[in-house]
Amino acid sequence: MTQDEVAMITFALRWAPYGGGDEHILPEFGLLPTVFYRRLQAILMARALGGVEFTTRRGLLELCAVKLSGARSRASSAGRRETTQSA
């Protein structure tokens, strides 16, 4: 695992109990939260992570899924608002 991957997992583990710490992602990683959660999800799915238990990995994957589904919901509702306002 790279240092960046370790930092992302460590951050996610620290902030997961508090809803993810989205407001800290951009200053700490220079990434928007959706990009962070996509990368974290890819890391968790692509590798055997030594020292990360199955239940921990599953919990972080669930956090990513929730965060990414929320981002899609906000984007599609914003698109619906724009369409409605344009009409």
KACOR-V70660 format. One record per helix or strand of 3 or more residues. SS is the DSSP state (@ for helix, = for strand). FROM is the first residue (numbers start at 1). TO is the last residue. If there is no record, write none. Layout:
BEGIN
ss-><SS SS>
from-><FROM FROM>
to-><TO TO>
END
This chain:
BEGIN
ss-><@ @ @ @>
from-><3 22 33 54>
to-><18 29 46 86>
END
